[in-house]
Amino acid sequence: MQIITPHFIYFRDRISTNLSVAFDKTIKKIAPIEELREEFPNAEITTLRENSLLMPGFINAHVHIEFSANKTQLSYGDFMSWLYSVIENREDLIGGCDNECMSKAIDTMLTNGITTFGAISSHGMDLDACANAKQNVVFFNELIGSQATMADTLFTDFLSRLDASKSIKRSGFQAGVAIHSPYAVHPVLIKKAINIVKNENLALTAHFMESLAERDWLDSSDGEFKKFFIDLLKQEQNVSDAKEFLTHFDGVKASLTHVTNASQSELETLSKNGHIVIHCPISNRLLGNPTLNIEELNKKNIKWIVATDGLSSNYKLDLFEEMKVSLFMHADAPLLGFAKALIDGVTLNAAEALGVNAGEIALG
């Protein structure tokens, strides 16, 4: 048992002083220090300095640990230029980040106050680093592949990675499923994966409507993605549109990342199904994508949270930096109310998105 005594405590609805927190695996009691000393006489007591603030640990719900080697290899300012640079440098990005590199990125997040994260894993190479992390981890095994002829092979690989992550039994680690995006995953694969999510009650996430290229390809099999799909995959038509993609998620809550090019009808579907939007402001800006319309999300009662994305589209894994950028990016939002919403977006609401018992200073 431990007791921590800060100057201030950040609760869901207020900031309080003259209180201490007794905890072991969970918070057992919040009360004045004298009361806790009497009830827990053998507890180890930590007293923090004047003006210290105790907060919930931050939750980074969307990060690509496998791409942590990137510093200057990739192109920024335009989504398609960035995507081609990722493909061109893919071997260096993946091969250049060993277990030590990934562990360093994870430790950096901890230094920045991130005590829980959702790892989007494309290859399973980050499994050991995430399994050995000090933080709580939701390990999202990503499913990708739009070619029907490769569906069985890709799904077998996905199942193998999912099973490997489910074999990790340490406290604070759980497996989840990531559907890459509506343009990059065949509907047959999506149906199979979501059946597993429903049967095993796993956390579910996906990228959705990040770029104008995605919007054009899903709407009309045209735009900047057309050349990309013809050249790389010999594919002239999309395998799904946005409406069909969202239909697969009926009856299961998901966190959808970016959503910067979504239509009104798509936002209404998100609202109706209780999906949560993951806001990655730095990534969106660096890749030349629009700013998320948070005002519209609020009007439609869509919850939104804040995440860093990976170092392939960011310069650091720091939610303080992410919130600061968002605060100034959304210049029309009421300053104090929006600041509070941003903090909720890396604590309370992010915990709901990942399905973890975290995100606030409260009993249990």
N, C-alpha and C positions, 0 to 999 in steps of 0.2 A: 504493500500500500504506500502511495506517495501523496503528499499534500503540496500544492503549489500556491504561493501567495504573490500575485502581481499587484500593481497599483490599480489598474483598471482591467475589467473583463468585458469583452465584446459579446453580448448576447444577441439573440435574433432580433429583439425589439428595443434594445437599449444598451448603453454602456454604464456599468456599475463599478463602484469602488467599495473598499472595506469587506471584500469577500474572498474566500479561498476555495480551492477545488481539491477534493479527495478522490483519487482514482487508482485503479490497477489496470485491468484490461478495458474497463469502461469507467465512466464517471459515477462515483457512488454517492457523493453529497456535495452540495455547494452551500457554504455557510461561513460566518465569521471564524477566524483562525482558532479562537479559544474553544469554540464548540467542536471543531474538528479535532483539535488536540486531545480533548477529553474523550471523544468517541473512538479515535484511532491513535492510542498512545504510542504505538510502535511504528507509526508511519515515518518515512523519511520526508523531511520538510525542506522545500526550496523557496527562499524568499527573493523575489526579483527587485530590481532597483526602482527608485522613484520614477514615476511617469511611464513605467513599463505597461504594455498592453498585452493581455492574453487573448488570442484569437483561435478560432478553429483552424486546423491545418488546411492549406489550400489544396484544391482538387483539380488536376489538369486532365480533363476527360478525353483529350484527343492529342496524341503525340506519336510520332514515328521514330522509335528508338534506333531502328536499323539504319537510318540515314544520317546518323549523328557525325559521320566523318566529314560532311560537306562544310567547306569554308568559302571557297571562291570558284568552284568548278561550274556552277550553274548560271543560267541567264535569267535576268529579272526584268520586270516592266510589262511583260506580255505573257499571257497564259500559255499559248502555243509554243513560243520561243523557249519558255521554261520547260515545258513537257518534252520537247525535242532534246533539250540539253540534259534532262534526266535520263532519257533513253541512251543518249550518246555516252554519258558518263556512268551508266548503271553499274558496270563491273567494278569501277574504281570506288563508287559510293558504297556498294555492298561489301566488296572485298577489302576495302580500306578501313572498315570499322569492325575490329575484333571485339572480343568480350570486354577487354580493358577499356576500349573506346566507348562502348555502350554503357558500361558501369560508371564511367566518368560523367556521362550525360545524366544518368539517373541520380548520381550523388550531387551534381550541380542543381538539379531540381530540388533536392532536399535542402540544400543550402539556401535556396530561394523560397523556402517555406512550403514546398509542395510535398504533402505527406501521403497523397493518393494520386494515382494516375491511371489512365486508360491507354494501353499500348496497342497501336494498330500494327499488327505483325503480318507482313506480306510473305515471309519465308520461314518464320520460326527460328531464325538465327539469334534473336534476342531473348529466347525463352530462358536460358540459364541466367542471364543478367537480370531479367525481371524476377525470376524465381528467387534469386539471392538478394534482391533489393530490400532495403530497410522499410520501404513504404508499402502501403496497401496497393495492390495491382489488380486491375481487370485486364486480362490478356485477350485482346480481340483478334482472333484468327481471321485473316482477310481472305475472302473468296473473290477471285477475278477470272474472267474468261468469257468472251462473247461468241466464240466459235463453237457451233454445235458438235462438230467433229472431234473436238478436244474435251467435251464436257465430262465424259467419264474419267479421263485421266486427271483433269483438274480437280474434280470432286474427290477422287481417291487421295490426292495429295492434301487437299483441305482437311479431310477426315483424319488423316495421319497426324497432321499438325494439331488439330483440335484434341485428339486423344492424348497426344503428348502433353498438352497444356492441362488437360483434366487430371493427368497423373500426378501433378504437383499438389501436394497435400498440406503445404505450410499455411499457417493462419494468415489471413489477410490477402490471399491470392485466389483468384477465381477466373475461370475461362469464360470467354464470350465469343460472339460472332460478328464480323464486319462484312457487309456486302459492299464491294468497292464503290459502285455507282451504277446508275441506270444504263449508261452507255457501254460499260465494260463487263457486265455480267449477263449471261444468257438467262432468260426467264425460268428455264428448267432447273438451272442451278439454284436460282433464288428460292424457288418453291421448296426444293429439297433442304436447303439450309434453314429456312424459316420453320419448317416442320420440326427440325432438331431443336431450334430455339424454343418453340412452343412446348415440345415434349419434355425438355430438360430445364425449362425456365431459365434460360441464359440471357445475359445482357446482349442487346442488339444495336448496332450502329451502321451508318452508311454515309458516304459523301453524296450530296445532292445539290444540283444546280449551282456549281461553283463558277462557271464561266459562260460567256456568250456563245462560245464554240459548242458547249454542251447543249445549250438552249436550241441552237439552230439544228444540230444533228438530231436531237430527239423529236423536234417539231416537224422536220422536213427532210431528214437525211442529207443535209446540205451544210454549207458554211465551212469554216476552217478545219473541222474534223474530217470532212469528206476525203481530202487528199491523204490525211493521216491514216484513215481506216483502209483506203484502197491500197496505199503503198505498203503498209506494214502488215495488214491482215487480209488483203484481197477481199475486203467486205464493202459492198456498195450501199447497203441499207442498214439502218439501225435495227437492233433486235428487240427493241422495246421503246415505248414512249413514256413520258413522265407519269401520265395517269395510270398506265398499266403497272409501272414500277411501284407506285404508292399503294395500289390495290393489294399487292402481295403482303403489305404490312398491316392490313386490316386485322384487328383483334390482338395485335402485339405492339407494345410501345417501343419506340426506337428513338435514338438520338441521331439527328441528321446534321452533318457538318457543312457549313458555308451558307447554302440557301440564299445566295446573293442575287440569283436570277430567276427566282420562283414567281409564278403567276398568282393572281388573286385566288383562282380556284384551287391551286395547289396548296396555298397557305390555309385556305378553308379546310382542306382535307387534313392537313397537319393539326389544325386546331381541333377538329372533330375527333381525331384519333389519339389526342393527348401526346403527340410527339414533341420532343424537345429539340430546339435548334442550338447548335454549337457555333459560336461566334469567334472567328479567328482573324482579328482586324489586321495584324501585321502581315500575315500570309496573304490575305486578300489584296492588300495594298501593293506588296512586292510583286505579285503576279498580275497586276493590272486589272483586277476584278472589281466590281462595284462594292460600295459600302453596304453592309447589311441594313435593311430598313427596319430598325428596331421599333420605331413608332408604329409601323403597321403590325408587327408581331404583337405589341402590347394591345392594340385595338382588337385583335382577334384572340386575345388571351392565350397566346402561344408562349410557353416558357422558353427562355433562352439562357445560355450559360457562356462562359468564356474559356478558351483553350489556346494553346500556343501553336498547334500543328507541329511539324517536325523541323529539324534544322535544314532540311532541303528547301524550306520556304520561310525561314525565320533566322535571325541572327543570335537569338538566345532563348533559353527555356525558362522564362521568368514571367509569372502571372502578374506581378506588380507592374512590369513594363507593358504587358498586354492591356491591363486595365487603364493605365495612364494614356496609352495611345488611343484606346477606344473613347476615353473621356473627352479628349480633344477632337477626335474625329467626328463625334456626334455633338457638334457645337450648339445645336438648337435644343438639346435635351436639358431639362432643369438640372443644374449642377449637382446639388446635394442629393436629390432623389435618384439621379442616374448613378452617382458614385455608390450609393447604397445598393442599387440594383446590380452593379458590377461586382461588389463584394459577395452578394448573394449568388452571383453567377460563378464564383470560384469556390463556394462553400456549400451552403444549404441546397441550392438547386442542382449543383453539380453532383452532389451525393445522390440525389433522387435519380439523375440521369444514369449514373453507374449502378444504382441499386446497392449502395454501401451504407453501413451505419456510421456516418461521419457528418461533418459539415456544420456542426453547431456545438457550443458549450451548453450541455444540458444533461440531466440525469439519464443514465443508460447509454 
